[in-house]
Amino acid sequence: MSCYFVRQKLFRNFAAEIRITFIIVRMKRIKFWMLAAILVCGTTSLLTACSSSDDDNPVTPVTPQTPTDNTPQAKADYTILYYAQGGGDLDINIITNMSQFYEGLKAISANKVNVAVQYKASTYENLKKTFSQIPTLSAADVELTSKGYGSTTFRMLLDPTYKDFEAQVYAMQSKAVLGRQNGNADITTPDSLANFIKWAAKTAPADKYILVMSSHGGGYLPQDDFMQPTATRGIIYDDGFDGHFFGLPDITQALQTSGQHMTAIYLDACLMNTLEYQFELQPLTDYLILSSFSVPALGGQYGALVQQLGTKSLETALSEYVKNTVSFWDANGGPTPHHDMTVTRTSGLAAFGTKMKEFTDKLTDAYKNGGSEVKTAIDAATKGAFKIEKQRPLYDIYDYYHAVGLAAPAYISSSLVNDLDNALNSAIVYQQCSNYLIKQGYKVEATVLMGAQNHYTLYAWQRDKEGQWNLPEEGILHYEADGTLKYINPTTGNTIKTEKWQSDFDHSYKMTKFDKATGWSRWMEVNEQEPNERCAADWGI
């Protein structure tokens, strides 16, 4: 079934519940790192790594201090640099992910793969919420583990001679801990990531480096690239610092400062497979591993990643890893079945950018000069654009340029559409969507920000007591190119209030490498049709 026909389905609300079952390893005195956790999926949905709440008020940041007693490891073929933060509700899953590295390390030959970790636990308050759900833990145990390790940052090289991650940290806490409670290091600064990369390259040298950033993710949005350095950003939501997180400029600065080129960058978080992220990271890495849809809270299957890298060629290893992980999500992901992962070869993005600029030029020309019939046809294609997520204006670029090509063939020729297809396909090493998406005809190669009349729109959908999705009175937010933020009443369409969103297109979107290569913001300036406000979750999922 094509995306076009899927769009014709009646919109339907989707409600989910969360069930987490923990297997607990108890000792005489419970330690946070002795909680070995397995997420068990039943007939209900998983948490996804898209958003976080219940942020704590920030305190004075403390710069992480590098452990001085880590013995450098032998040079390996690959070093995986795992950089993670619990973000309020992901700690159990991230600890499980780190334990998976041991499975892979024990299954491969020595000096094939090193693993370096920097992980910051969620705050005391959020850990307490998580551990309070575990019926086998007493109130005293919950208090002890949460208070002792809230906002603590760990940095270490994984040693496969230990049984698992928890055992290693338990045995060498004095070596691994960078900051305890009241030390609260802000790991979302470019310096924090750059210092970790430098440290990992020195103590775990390799021929190739793979950076993994694991936490919540929100895709690319211009308001996340504030001009003020203390504002919120786009991946790794640090609940200890009022939700601070990385954006495109932060990641770029960190990698440039580190001086280390990455063989691959893997963002284990929701909604990150955007053209804006791809083009920004292109000069810094050879491959990108990203997801367009939501990522189950299970995250990546890291034992498989280590084993594949330790036994196969790079592109084969990454492809097999994606196949393994998405298949695992299919089997264990519950009734939230819209997930995916793509490996992109960044050397192919320049050719696609050239064709995207040609497409943007012709689309803009057709809309301005093609007459009312052409404009109406393009408006229909935009109104039906395939949206990825309910709140954010992220749309499938493949679906869109095909729809526009059918709407305005005199301007967007079939040969240009074929050229776009060929360029995009040559950049994609491997892609896998969930079984459900395949059966329903969904296929998302990459997403792009779309807007109209020089703004883009966020929808503040909320669920009522009956589980129905509704928009509150100030539920539509228009982020204007000049930096104005308008709150729109969804019933009347009237502007309720206006304020500033602390930046503007000139200092955010137009600074991205994607926009500089393609001029895509020019289309948002002339387009008058609001893109589709609903997403795949409403179309029968």
C-alpha positions as CSV (number, residue, x, y, z in Angstrom):
1,M,0.0,0.0,0.0
2,S,1.5,3.4,-1.0
3,C,1.8,6.3,1.4
4,Y,-0.8,8.1,-0.6
5,F,-3.5,5.5,0.0
6,V,-2.5,5.1,3.7
7,R,-3.1,8.8,4.1
8,Q,-6.7,8.3,3.0
9,K,-7.5,6.2,6.1
10,L,-9.7,7.8,8.7
11,F,-7.7,9.4,11.5
12,R,-7.9,7.3,14.6
13,N,-6.6,8.0,18.1
14,F,-3.9,5.8,19.6
15,A,-3.6,5.2,23.3
16,A,-1.0,3.2,25.1
17,E,-0.1,2.0,28.5
18,I,3.3,1.2,29.9
19,R,4.3,-2.0,31.7
20,I,7.8,-2.5,32.9
21,T,8.9,-5.7,34.7
22,F,12.3,-5.8,36.4
23,I,14.6,-8.7,37.3
24,I,16.5,-7.5,40.3
25,V,19.8,-8.8,41.6
26,R,19.8,-8.2,45.4
27,M,22.9,-8.0,47.6
28,K,23.3,-7.5,51.3
29,R,23.4,-3.7,50.7
30,I,21.7,-2.7,47.5
31,K,23.7,-0.6,45.1
32,F,22.3,1.2,42.0
33,W,24.8,-0.6,39.8
34,M,23.7,-4.0,41.0
35,L,20.2,-3.6,39.5
36,A,20.3,-5.8,36.4
37,A,17.2,-4.9,34.5
38,I,15.4,-6.5,31.6
39,L,12.5,-4.8,29.9
40,V,9.7,-7.3,29.3
41,C,7.2,-6.5,26.6
42,G,3.6,-7.6,26.8
43,T,0.6,-6.5,24.9
44,T,1.1,-2.9,25.8
45,S,3.4,-0.2,24.4
46,L,7.0,0.5,25.3
47,L,8.3,3.8,26.4
48,T,10.0,5.7,23.6
49,A,13.1,7.8,23.7
50,C,11.4,11.0,22.4
51,S,10.7,13.2,25.4
52,S,11.3,13.7,29.1
53,S,9.5,15.5,31.9
54,D,9.9,16.3,35.5
55,D,13.1,18.2,35.1
56,D,14.8,19.4,38.2
57,N,16.1,22.9,38.8
58,P,19.7,23.2,37.6
59,V,22.5,23.6,40.1
60,T,26.0,25.0,39.6
61,P,27.7,22.7,37.0
62,V,30.8,20.8,37.8
63,T,33.2,19.9,35.1
64,P,33.8,16.1,34.9
65,Q,37.3,15.1,36.0
66,T,39.0,12.5,34.0
67,P,40.0,9.3,35.9
68,T,43.7,9.1,36.2
69,D,44.1,5.4,36.9
70,N,42.6,3.8,33.8
71,T,45.2,1.6,32.1
72,P,45.2,2.3,28.3
73,Q,44.0,-0.7,26.3
74,A,45.7,-2.2,23.2
75,K,44.8,-0.6,19.9
76,A,41.7,-2.2,18.4
77,D,40.1,-2.2,15.0
78,Y,37.2,-0.1,16.4
79,T,36.5,1.9,19.6
80,I,32.8,2.5,20.4
81,L,32.3,5.7,22.4
82,Y,29.1,5.3,24.2
83,Y,27.8,8.7,25.6
84,A,24.4,8.4,27.4
85,Q,22.1,10.1,29.9
86,G,19.0,8.7,31.6
87,G,16.9,11.7,30.8
88,G,14.4,11.0,33.6
89,D,13.1,7.6,32.6
90,L,15.7,5.6,30.6
91,D,18.2,4.6,33.2
92,I,17.2,1.0,33.5
93,N,17.3,0.6,29.7
94,I,20.6,2.3,29.3
95,I,22.2,0.2,32.0
96,T,20.8,-2.9,30.3
97,N,22.3,-1.6,27.0
98,M,25.7,-1.2,28.6
99,S,25.5,-4.7,29.9
100,Q,25.0,-5.9,26.4
101,F,28.4,-4.7,25.4
102,Y,29.9,-7.4,27.5
103,E,28.0,-10.1,25.6
104,G,29.6,-8.9,22.4
105,L,33.1,-8.4,23.8
106,K,33.2,-11.9,25.1
107,A,32.2,-13.3,21.7
108,I,35.0,-11.8,19.6
109,S,38.7,-11.9,19.5
110,A,40.9,-9.6,21.5
111,N,41.9,-6.2,20.0
112,K,38.9,-6.1,17.7
113,V,36.6,-3.7,19.6
114,N,37.2,-1.4,22.6
115,V,34.2,0.2,24.4
116,A,34.5,3.5,26.3
117,V,31.5,4.8,28.3
118,Q,30.4,8.1,29.7
119,Y,27.0,7.8,31.4
120,K,25.2,10.2,33.6
121,A,22.4,8.9,35.8
122,S,19.1,10.7,36.2
123,T,18.4,12.9,39.2
124,Y,17.6,11.6,42.7
125,E,13.9,12.5,42.2
126,N,13.6,10.7,38.9
127,L,15.6,7.6,40.0
128,K,13.3,7.4,43.0
129,K,10.3,7.4,40.7
130,T,11.8,4.6,38.7
131,F,12.9,2.4,41.5
132,S,9.6,3.0,43.5
133,Q,7.9,1.0,40.7
134,I,9.9,-2.1,41.6
135,P,7.9,-4.1,44.2
136,T,10.9,-6.0,45.5
137,L,12.6,-2.9,46.7
138,S,11.9,-1.5,50.1
139,A,11.4,2.2,50.6
140,A,14.8,2.3,52.3
141,D,16.5,0.6,49.4
142,V,14.9,3.0,47.0
143,E,16.1,6.0,49.0
144,L,19.6,4.6,49.3
145,T,20.1,3.8,45.7
146,S,18.4,7.0,44.3
147,K,20.1,9.4,46.7
148,G,23.6,7.8,46.4
149,Y,23.7,7.9,42.6
150,G,21.4,10.7,41.5
151,S,23.0,12.9,38.8
152,T,26.3,10.9,39.1
153,T,28.5,10.7,36.0
154,F,30.6,7.7,35.2
155,R,33.5,7.3,32.7
156,M,35.2,4.0,32.1
157,L,36.6,1.5,29.6
158,L,34.6,-1.7,29.6
159,D,36.7,-4.7,30.7
160,P,35.4,-8.0,29.4
161,T,37.1,-9.9,32.1
162,Y,34.4,-8.7,34.4
163,K,31.1,-10.6,34.3
164,D,29.1,-7.5,33.3
165,F,28.9,-3.8,33.5
166,E,27.3,-3.7,37.0
167,A,30.0,-6.0,38.3
168,Q,32.8,-3.8,36.9
169,V,31.5,-0.5,38.2
170,Y,30.8,-2.1,41.6
171,A,34.4,-3.3,41.7
172,M,36.0,0.0,40.6
173,Q,33.7,2.8,41.6
174,S,36.6,5.0,42.8
175,K,38.1,4.8,39.3
176,A,34.8,5.3,37.4
177,V,32.9,8.0,39.2
178,L,33.5,11.5,37.9
179,G,31.0,13.3,40.1
180,R,28.6,12.2,42.9
181,Q,25.5,13.9,44.2
182,N,25.8,17.6,44.4
183,G,28.6,17.3,41.8
184,N,26.0,17.3,38.9
185,A,28.2,17.6,35.8
186,D,26.4,19.1,32.8
187,I,27.2,16.6,30.1
188,T,25.3,18.4,27.4
189,T,28.1,21.0,26.8
190,P,30.3,20.6,23.7
191,D,33.4,20.6,26.0
192,S,32.0,17.6,27.9
193,L,31.6,15.5,24.8
194,A,34.9,16.7,23.3
195,N,36.8,15.8,26.4
196,F,35.3,12.4,26.5
197,I,36.3,11.7,22.9
198,K,39.9,12.9,23.5
199,W,40.1,10.7,26.6
200,A,38.6,7.6,24.8
201,A,41.0,8.0,21.8
202,K,44.0,8.2,24.2
203,T,43.0,5.3,26.5
204,A,41.2,3.1,24.0
205,P,43.0,3.8,20.7
206,A,41.6,2.3,17.4
207,D,41.8,2.5,13.7
208,K,38.2,3.6,13.5
209,Y,35.9,5.3,16.0
210,I,32.1,5.0,16.3
211,L,30.3,7.6,18.5
212,V,27.0,6.5,20.0
213,M,24.8,9.1,21.7
214,S,21.9,7.5,23.6
215,S,19.0,9.2,25.4
216,H,15.9,11.1,24.3
217,G,15.7,12.8,21.0
218,G,13.4,15.3,19.3
219,G,14.5,15.6,15.7
220,Y,15.7,18.9,14.3
221,L,13.8,22.1,15.2
222,P,15.1,25.6,14.8
223,Q,13.9,26.7,18.2
224,D,16.3,24.1,19.7
225,D,19.3,26.0,18.3
226,F,18.9,29.1,20.5
227,M,21.5,31.8,20.3
228,Q,21.7,31.7,24.2
229,P,24.1,29.0,25.3
230,T,22.0,28.1,28.4
231,A,18.9,27.2,26.4
232,T,17.6,23.8,25.6
233,R,18.7,21.9,22.5
234,G,18.0,18.5,20.6
235,I,19.4,15.1,21.9
236,I,20.6,13.8,25.3
237,Y,18.1,15.5,27.6
238,D,19.9,16.1,30.9
239,D,17.2,16.1,33.6
240,G,19.7,17.4,36.1
241,F,20.0,20.6,34.1
242,D,16.4,21.6,33.4
243,G,16.4,19.5,30.3
244,H,19.5,20.9,28.6
245,F,20.4,18.9,25.5
246,F,22.6,18.9,22.4
247,G,21.7,20.6,19.2
248,L,23.4,20.7,15.8
249,P,25.9,23.5,16.6
250,D,26.9,21.7,19.9
251,I,27.6,18.3,18.3
252,T,29.5,20.0,15.5
253,Q,31.6,22.1,17.9
254,A,32.4,19.1,20.1
255,L,33.6,16.9,17.3
256,Q,35.7,19.7,15.8
257,T,37.2,20.4,19.2
258,S,38.0,16.8,19.7
259,G,40.0,16.6,16.5
260,Q,38.8,13.1,16.0
261,H,37.0,12.1,12.8
262,M,34.3,9.5,13.4
263,T,33.8,6.5,11.1
264,A,30.2,6.4,12.2
265,I,27.9,8.4,14.4
266,Y,24.9,6.6,15.8
267,L,22.2,8.6,17.5
268,D,20.2,6.1,19.5
269,A,17.2,8.3,20.0
270,C,13.8,9.2,18.4
271,L,13.3,11.2,15.2
272,M,16.9,11.9,14.4
273,N,17.0,10.8,10.7
274,T,16.5,14.3,9.4
275,L,18.2,15.8,6.4
276,E,19.2,18.7,8.6
277,Y,21.2,16.3,10.9
278,Q,22.6,14.3,8.0
279,F,24.0,17.3,6.2
280,E,25.4,18.9,9.4
281,L,27.2,15.8,10.5
282,Q,28.4,14.8,7.0
283,P,31.9,16.4,7.2
284,L,32.4,14.8,10.6
285,T,31.7,11.1,9.9
286,D,31.6,8.5,7.1
287,Y,28.4,6.9,8.1
288,L,25.2,7.8,10.1
289,I,22.9,5.4,11.9
290,L,19.6,7.2,12.5
291,S,15.9,6.5,13.0
292,S,13.0,8.6,11.5
293,F,10.3,7.2,13.8
294,S,10.3,6.6,17.5
295,V,12.9,4.4,19.1
296,P,11.6,1.9,21.6
297,A,13.1,2.4,25.1
298,L,14.9,-0.9,24.6
299,G,17.4,1.1,22.5
300,G,20.0,-0.5,20.3
301,Q,21.1,-4.1,20.7
302,Y,24.8,-3.5,21.5
303,G,25.9,-7.0,21.9
304,A,25.1,-7.5,18.3
305,L,26.9,-4.3,17.3
306,V,30.1,-5.4,18.9
307,Q,29.9,-8.9,17.4
308,Q,29.2,-7.6,13.9
309,L,32.1,-5.2,14.1
310,G,34.4,-7.9,15.4
311,T,33.7,-10.4,12.6
312,K,32.6,-8.6,9.4
313,S,33.4,-5.7,7.1
314,L,32.1,-2.3,8.2
315,E,29.1,-1.8,5.9
316,T,28.1,-5.4,6.3
317,A,28.4,-5.1,10.1
318,L,26.3,-1.9,10.3
319,S,23.7,-3.4,8.0
320,E,23.5,-6.6,9.9
321,Y,23.3,-4.6,13.2
322,V,20.3,-2.6,11.9
323,K,18.6,-5.8,10.7
324,N,19.2,-7.5,14.1
325,T,17.9,-4.5,16.1
326,V,14.8,-3.7,14.1
327,S,13.9,-7.4,14.1
328,F,14.4,-7.5,17.9
329,W,12.1,-4.5,18.2
330,D,9.5,-6.2,16.0
331,A,9.6,-9.3,18.3
332,N,9.7,-7.3,21.6
333,G,8.4,-3.8,20.9
334,G,4.7,-4.3,21.9
335,P,1.9,-2.5,20.1
336,T,4.0,0.6,19.2
337,P,5.2,-0.9,15.9
338,H,6.3,2.2,13.9
339,H,10.1,2.1,14.2
340,D,13.0,2.0,11.7
341,M,16.7,2.5,11.3
342,T,18.9,3.6,8.4
343,V,22.6,3.5,7.7
344,T,23.6,6.5,5.5
345,R,26.9,6.8,3.6
346,T,27.7,10.5,4.0
347,S,29.8,10.7,0.9
348,G,26.5,10.4,-1.1
349,L,24.8,13.4,0.5
350,A,26.5,16.0,-1.7
351,A,24.9,14.6,-4.9
352,F,21.5,14.4,-3.3
353,G,21.9,18.0,-2.0
354,T,22.6,19.1,-5.6
355,K,19.4,17.5,-6.8
356,M,17.5,18.8,-3.8
357,K,18.5,22.4,-4.7
358,E,17.3,21.8,-8.2
359,F,14.0,20.5,-6.9
360,T,13.7,23.4,-4.5
361,D,14.4,25.9,-7.3
362,K,11.8,24.3,-9.6
363,L,9.2,23.9,-6.8
364,T,9.5,27.5,-5.8
365,D,9.3,28.7,-9.4
366,A,6.2,26.5,-10.1
367,Y,4.4,27.8,-7.0
368,K,5.1,31.4,-7.8
369,N,4.7,31.4,-11.5
370,G,2.9,28.3,-12.6
371,G,-0.6,29.7,-12.3
372,S,-3.5,28.9,-10.0
373,E,-4.0,25.3,-11.2
374,V,-0.4,24.3,-10.5
375,K,-0.5,26.1,-7.2
376,T,-3.7,24.3,-6.2
377,A,-2.2,20.9,-7.1
378,I,1.0,21.6,-5.1
379,D,-1.1,22.7,-2.2
380,A,-3.0,19.4,-2.3
381,A,0.3,17.5,-2.2
382,T,1.6,19.6,0.8
383,K,-1.7,19.2,2.7
384,G,-1.3,15.5,2.4
385,A,2.4,15.3,3.2
386,F,3.5,12.2,5.1
387,K,4.1,13.4,8.7
388,I,6.3,11.3,11.1
389,E,5.2,12.5,14.5
390,K,2.1,14.1,16.0
391,Q,3.7,17.2,17.5
392,R,6.7,18.0,15.3
393,P,6.7,19.2,11.7
394,L,8.9,16.4,10.3
395,Y,7.9,15.1,6.9
396,D,9.1,12.3,4.6
397,I,11.1,14.0,1.8
398,Y,10.8,11.0,-0.6
399,D,7.0,10.9,-0.3
400,Y,6.9,14.7,-0.8
401,Y,9.0,15.1,-3.9
402,H,7.1,12.3,-5.5
403,A,3.8,13.9,-4.7
404,V,4.9,17.3,-6.0
405,G,6.3,15.6,-9.1
406,L,2.8,14.3,-9.9
407,A,1.2,17.6,-9.0
408,A,3.4,19.8,-11.2
409,P,5.1,17.6,-13.9
410,A,5.7,20.5,-16.2
411,Y,8.1,21.9,-13.5
412,I,9.2,18.8,-11.6
413,S,10.0,16.3,-14.3
414,S,10.0,12.6,-13.9
415,S,13.7,12.6,-14.8
416,L,14.4,14.9,-11.8
417,V,12.3,12.7,-9.5
418,N,14.3,9.7,-10.8
419,D,17.6,11.6,-10.2
420,L,16.5,12.3,-6.7
421,D,15.7,8.7,-6.1
422,N,19.0,7.5,-7.5
423,A,21.0,10.0,-5.4
424,L,19.1,9.2,-2.2
425,N,19.4,5.4,-2.8
426,S,23.1,5.7,-3.4
427,A,23.6,7.4,-0.1
428,I,21.6,4.7,1.8
429,V,23.7,1.7,2.7
430,Y,20.9,-0.2,4.4
431,Q,17.4,0.6,5.8
432,Q,14.9,-1.4,7.6
433,C,11.4,-0.5,8.7
434,S,9.3,-2.6,11.1
435,N,7.1,-5.3,9.8
436,Y,4.1,-3.3,10.5
437,L,5.3,-0.3,8.5
438,I,6.2,-2.5,5.6
439,K,2.7,-4.2,5.6
440,Q,1.0,-0.8,5.8
441,G,3.0,0.7,2.9
442,Y,5.0,3.2,5.0
443,K,8.6,3.8,4.0
444,V,10.5,6.8,5.2
445,E,13.9,7.4,3.8
446,A,14.6,10.7,5.6
447,T,12.6,13.6,7.0
448,V,12.7,17.3,6.5
449,L,11.3,20.3,8.3
450,M,8.3,21.8,6.4
451,G,6.4,25.0,7.0
452,A,4.3,27.7,5.4
453,Q,4.2,31.4,5.1
454,N,7.6,31.8,6.7
455,H,6.8,29.7,9.8
456,Y,6.6,26.2,11.0
457,T,4.0,24.7,13.3
458,L,4.1,22.6,16.5
459,Y,0.9,21.0,17.8
460,A,0.7,20.6,21.6
461,W,-1.5,17.5,21.5
462,Q,-2.7,16.3,24.9
463,R,-4.7,13.3,26.0
464,D,-7.9,13.8,28.0
465,K,-9.3,11.6,30.7
466,E,-10.9,9.3,28.1
467,G,-7.5,8.9,26.3
468,Q,-8.6,11.0,23.3
469,W,-6.1,13.4,21.7
470,N,-7.1,17.1,21.8
471,L,-5.5,20.4,21.3
472,P,-5.7,22.9,24.2
473,E,-6.7,26.5,23.8
474,E,-3.2,27.6,23.0
475,G,-2.4,24.3,21.3
476,I,-1.0,25.5,18.0
477,L,2.4,27.2,18.0
478,H,3.7,29.1,15.0
479,Y,7.5,29.8,15.0
480,E,7.9,32.7,12.7
481,A,11.1,33.4,10.7
482,D,11.6,36.8,12.4
483,G,11.7,35.2,15.9
484,T,8.0,35.7,16.8
485,L,6.2,32.8,18.5
486,K,2.4,32.9,18.0
487,Y,0.0,30.8,20.1
488,I,-3.1,29.9,18.0
489,N,-6.5,28.8,19.1
490,P,-7.2,25.5,17.2
491,T,-11.0,26.2,17.2
492,T,-11.0,29.8,16.0
493,G,-7.7,30.1,14.4
494,N,-7.1,33.4,16.2
495,T,-3.8,34.4,17.7
496,I,-4.1,34.3,21.5
497,K,-0.7,35.8,22.4
498,T,2.7,36.4,20.9
499,E,6.3,36.3,22.4
500,K,9.8,35.7,21.1
501,W,11.4,32.3,20.6
502,Q,14.9,33.6,21.3
503,S,16.2,33.1,17.8
504,D,15.1,33.4,14.1
505,F,15.5,31.6,10.8
506,D,18.6,33.7,10.0
507,H,20.4,32.4,13.1
508,S,19.1,28.9,13.1
509,Y,17.7,27.2,10.0
510,K,19.5,29.3,7.4
511,M,22.8,28.5,9.2
512,T,22.4,24.7,8.7
513,K,24.5,23.1,6.0
514,F,21.3,21.6,4.5
515,D,19.7,24.9,3.9
516,K,23.0,26.4,2.6
517,A,23.2,23.5,0.1
518,T,19.6,23.5,-1.0
519,G,17.9,26.8,-0.1
520,W,15.0,24.8,1.4
521,S,14.0,27.8,3.6
522,R,13.0,29.6,0.4
523,W,10.2,27.1,0.0
524,M,8.9,27.7,3.5
525,E,8.9,31.4,2.7
526,V,6.6,31.1,-0.4
527,N,4.5,28.1,0.5
528,E,1.0,29.1,1.7
529,Q,-0.4,25.7,2.5
530,E,0.0,24.2,6.0
531,P,1.3,20.7,5.8
532,N,-0.6,17.8,7.2
533,E,-1.1,18.1,11.0
534,R,-1.6,14.4,11.7
535,C,0.9,11.6,11.7
536,A,1.3,7.9,11.1
537,A,0.1,6.9,14.5
538,D,-3.3,8.3,13.6
539,W,-3.5,6.3,10.4
540,G,-4.4,3.0,11.8
541,I,-1.5,2.2,14.0
